[in-house]
Amino acid sequence: MAKSPLTRKAPLTGAFFFFWLLSFSLHAACPLSGNLPTYKVRKVVDGDTLRLVDGRSVRLIGLNAPELARKGRSDEPYAVAAHRRLTELVKSSGGRVGLRLGREPKDHYGRTLAHLYDSSGRNLEERLLAEGLAFHIAIAPNAALSGCHAIAEREARRAGRGLWRRPPLQSPWQLRRGGFALVQGRVARVERNRGGVWLQLDGPLVLRVELKHLRQFDAATLQRLEGRRIEARGWVIDRARRGGVNTRNPRWMLPLTHNGMLEVIR
């Protein structure tokens, strides 16, 4: 059954939003407006990060590519393919990329957060998503291209490209470690308190929307999700390792900052 994103503006819900999405040409969904300064790339680090000649590390906004091998962990599926493809895209652009900085221009690692464009004005995140080599993510306040990125992923998923040939979906009971995850489950309970809105799923996982991020969602819709089946994505936190869980609370927590990370399945 088709999924619909939780949006906070009524005109972008239901059938109108569905046909609005379909009306876009995939290859023109993230057009470049105006000219951007271009920068020489020194190295492509992985499928969503590169390093410029001027020394800056740049993290692409709007996607999360599978992780390359590190700290004793093997390559995740399609991690090498994503790295190779981003390298090819940069090379075909003459080794230079245009940067469109996010509203929040740095992450907590000090990396520059930006959308990347090639010499023809094509958005590189969109191309990786359309080929099924990364997951779409939307993190406020850097969500300007969330709509067109969602279109690209949806097309790759529909066609079964790349990592969507065998979608890495998990239930809350299948979670074994923290990190990025794509989870499906039924909402057993919805609560709101000073900490935000909490969506308790069947199993040891709770989704949290902090009050400061609630404006990114339709709060009334969140309250009506009890009993509905949803799909959520983001970085799961192991609360047991942080000392923030007891036997009455779920071990895993997935914070949500934007409606693009949560979809209702049925």
C-alpha positions in Angstrom: 0.0 0.0 0.0 1.3 3.5 -0.9 2.7 5.5 2.0 2.0 9.1 2.7 4.4 11.5 4.5 3.3 13.3 7.7 3.3 16.9 6.7 2.3 19.9 8.7 0.7 21.9 5.9 -2.7 20.6 4.8 -2.3 21.3 1.0 0.6 18.8 0.9 -1.4 15.9 2.2 -3.5 13.2 0.7 -4.2 12.9 -3.0 -3.1 16.4 -3.9 0.4 15.7 -2.5 0.5 12.4 -4.3 -0.3 13.8 -7.7 1.9 16.8 -7.1 4.8 14.5 -6.6 4.0 12.5 -9.8 3.9 15.7 -11.8 7.6 16.3 -11.4 10.2 15.0 -13.8 12.7 13.1 -11.8 15.7 14.6 -13.5 14.4 18.2 -13.0 13.1 17.8 -9.4 16.1 19.5 -7.8 17.0 22.2 -10.3 19.8 24.7 -9.6 18.6 28.3 -9.1 21.3 30.8 -9.9 25.0 30.3 -10.0 27.1 28.7 -7.3 30.8 29.0 -6.6 32.6 25.8 -7.5 35.4 24.1 -5.6 38.0 21.5 -6.4 37.6 18.1 -4.8 40.6 16.5 -3.3 39.1 13.2 -2.2 35.7 11.4 -2.1 35.7 9.9 1.4 32.6 7.7 1.1 29.1 7.8 -0.5 28.0 11.0 1.3 31.2 12.8 2.3 34.1 14.4 0.4 37.1 16.6 1.1 37.9 19.8 -0.8 41.3 21.0 -1.8 40.8 24.0 0.6 40.7 21.4 3.5 37.0 21.4 4.2 35.1 18.1 4.7 31.7 18.3 3.2 28.7 16.2 4.2 26.0 16.0 1.6 22.6 17.1 2.9 19.5 15.0 2.3 21.0 11.5 2.2 22.7 8.8 4.2 24.9 6.4 2.3 25.7 2.9 3.6 28.9 2.8 5.7 32.3 1.6 4.5 34.2 -0.9 6.6 35.6 0.6 9.8 36.3 -0.3 13.5 36.0 -4.0 12.8 32.8 -3.8 10.9 32.6 -4.9 7.3 31.2 -2.8 4.4 27.5 -2.3 4.5 25.6 -3.4 1.3 26.2 -0.9 -1.5 28.6 1.2 0.5 31.4 0.6 -2.0 29.0 1.2 -4.9 27.9 4.5 -3.5 31.5 5.6 -2.9 32.5 4.6 -6.4 29.4 6.3 -8.0 30.0 9.6 -6.1 33.7 9.5 -7.3 32.5 9.0 -10.9 30.0 11.9 -10.6 32.7 14.3 -9.3 35.2 13.2 -11.9 32.7 13.7 -14.8 32.2 17.2 -13.4 35.9 18.0 -14.0 36.7 17.3 -10.3 34.8 20.4 -9.2 31.4 20.8 -7.5 29.1 23.6 -6.7 28.1 24.0 -3.0 24.7 25.2 -1.8 25.2 25.5 2.0 22.5 24.4 4.4 20.7 26.8 6.7 22.8 25.1 9.4 26.2 25.2 7.7 28.1 22.9 10.1 27.5 19.7 11.9 28.8 18.7 15.3 31.9 17.1 13.7 32.8 20.5 12.1 31.9 19.3 8.6 30.4 21.7 6.1 26.8 20.7 5.3 25.8 21.4 1.7 23.9 20.3 -1.4 26.3 19.5 -4.3 25.8 20.2 -8.0 27.8 19.1 -11.0 29.0 21.3 -13.9 25.6 20.8 -15.6 23.6 22.0 -12.6 22.4 18.5 -11.6 22.0 17.8 -7.9 24.3 14.9 -6.8 22.3 13.8 -3.9 19.3 13.3 -6.1 21.3 11.2 -8.5 22.6 8.9 -5.8 19.1 8.5 -4.3 17.5 7.8 -7.7 20.1 5.0 -8.3 19.3 3.4 -4.9 22.7 4.1 -3.4 21.6 6.0 -0.3 18.6 6.7 2.0 16.8 9.9 1.9 17.0 11.8 5.2 15.4 15.1 6.3 16.9 16.9 9.3 15.7 20.4 10.3 16.6 23.1 9.4 18.4 21.7 6.4 15.4 20.3 4.6 14.9 22.6 1.6 15.2 19.8 -1.0 13.4 17.2 1.1 10.5 17.0 -1.4 12.6 16.3 -4.5 14.9 14.0 -2.7 11.9 12.0 -1.5 10.7 11.7 -5.1 14.1 10.3 -6.2 14.2 7.7 -3.5 10.5 6.7 -4.1 11.4 6.1 -7.8 14.4 3.9 -6.9 12.3 2.0 -4.3 9.5 1.4 -6.8 12.0 0.1 -9.4 13.9 -2.0 -6.9 17.2 -0.3 -7.6 20.4 -0.7 -5.5 19.7 -1.2 -1.8 16.0 -1.3 -2.5 16.4 -4.7 -4.2 16.2 -6.1 -0.7 15.1 -3.2 1.5 16.9 -3.3 4.9 13.7 -3.0 6.9 13.7 -4.0 10.6 11.0 -4.4 13.2 11.7 -3.0 16.7 12.4 -6.5 17.9 15.2 -7.0 15.3 17.3 -4.0 16.5 20.6 -5.1 17.8 22.7 -1.9 17.8 22.5 1.9 17.5 23.0 3.7 14.3 21.0 4.4 11.2 18.0 2.2 10.7 14.8 1.9 8.7 12.1 0.5 11.0 8.5 -0.5 10.5 6.0 -1.2 13.3 2.6 -0.5 14.8 2.2 2.4 17.2 1.0 1.0 20.5 0.7 4.3 22.4 1.1 8.0 21.9 2.1 10.2 24.8 2.9 13.9 25.2 4.8 15.5 28.1 7.5 18.1 28.7 9.9 16.0 26.8 7.8 16.0 23.6 5.6 13.6 21.8 6.5 9.9 22.2 5.3 7.2 19.9 5.7 3.8 21.6 5.9 1.0 19.0 5.1 -2.7 19.6 8.5 -3.8 20.8 11.5 -2.1 22.5 11.5 1.1 20.4 10.1 4.6 21.1 10.1 7.5 18.6 10.6 10.9 20.1 9.6 14.3 18.7 11.0 17.1 20.9 8.7 20.0 21.5 11.1 22.3 19.6 10.7 20.2 16.5 7.0 19.7 16.8 6.3 22.6 14.3 7.8 20.3 11.6 4.9 17.9 12.1 1.1 17.9 12.2 0.7 17.6 15.9 -2.9 16.5 15.7 -2.0 13.7 13.2 0.7 12.4 15.6 -1.8 12.1 18.3 -4.0 10.0 16.1 -1.3 7.4 15.1 -2.2 4.9 17.8 -2.9 1.6 16.1 -1.5 2.7 12.8 1.5 1.0 11.1 4.3 3.4 10.3 7.8 3.5 8.9 10.5 5.6 10.5 14.1 6.2 9.7 17.0 7.8 11.5 19.7 7.2 14.1 18.6 4.8 16.8 20.1 5.4 20.2 20.8 2.6 22.7 19.4 4.1 25.9 20.9 1.2 28.0 24.4 2.3 27.1 23.6 5.9 28.1 22.1 4.9 31.4 18.7 6.3 30.4 16.5 3.3 30.5 15.0 1.0 33.1 13.0 -2.2 32.9 9.8 -0.2 32.3 11.1 1.8 29.3 12.1 0.6 25.8 15.8 0.1 25.2 15.9 1.9 21.8 14.9 5.5 21.0 14.7 7.1 17.6 14.6 10.9 17.7 12.7 12.6 14.8 13.2 16.2 13.8 11.3 16.4 10.5 8.2 14.8 9.1 10.2 13.4 6.1 11.6 10.8 8.5 8.1 9.3 9.3 5.5 7.8 7.1 2.2 6.2 7.7 1.8 2.8 5.9 -1.8 2.0 6.9 
